[in-house]
Every structure is written in C-alpha cells, then in structure tokens.
Amino acid sequence: MRSISKITTGTITIALALGLMGCSPTRSNNESIDGSV
C-alpha cells in the first residue's frame, strides 16, 4: 500500500507540474497574439 501511495503522490505531482508548465506558455502565446493583433 505504501508503494501505491508513493506512486499516486508522484503522479499527482507530475500532473500538477505539467499543468503549470502547460498553462504558462499558453498565457504567453495569448498575450503575444493579442499584442500582434
């Protein structure tokens, strides 16, 4: 059970990290697009 909890925690951490990394570039792209238009 301990290994499962560790895997779950690691998966959630990676998911949050990818989510934050994915949102930041998207916002930057939206700002650049708005600035270009």
C-alpha positions in Angstrom: 0.0 0.0 0.0 2.9 2.4 0.7 4.3 2.0 -2.8 0.9 2.7 -4.2 0.5 5.9 -2.2 4.0 7.0 -3.3 3.2 6.3 -7.0 -0.1 8.2 -6.6 1.6 11.2 -5.0 4.3 11.2 -7.7 1.7 11.0 -10.5 -0.3 13.9 -9.0 2.9 16.0 -8.6 3.9 15.4 -12.2 0.4 16.1 -13.4 0.4 19.5 -11.5 3.9 20.3 -12.8 2.9 19.6 -16.4 -0.3 21.6 -15.9 1.6 24.6 -14.6 4.2 24.3 -17.4 1.4 24.0 -20.0 -0.6 27.0 -18.7 2.4 29.4 -18.6 3.4 29.1 -22.3 -0.3 29.3 -23.3 -0.8 32.6 -21.5 2.4 34.0 -23.0 1.3 32.9 -26.5 -2.1 34.5 -26.0 -0.5 37.8 -24.9 1.8 37.8 -27.9 -1.1 37.1 -30.2 -3.2 39.9 -28.7 -0.2 42.2 -29.0 0.3 41.3 -32.7 -3.4 41.9 -33.5 
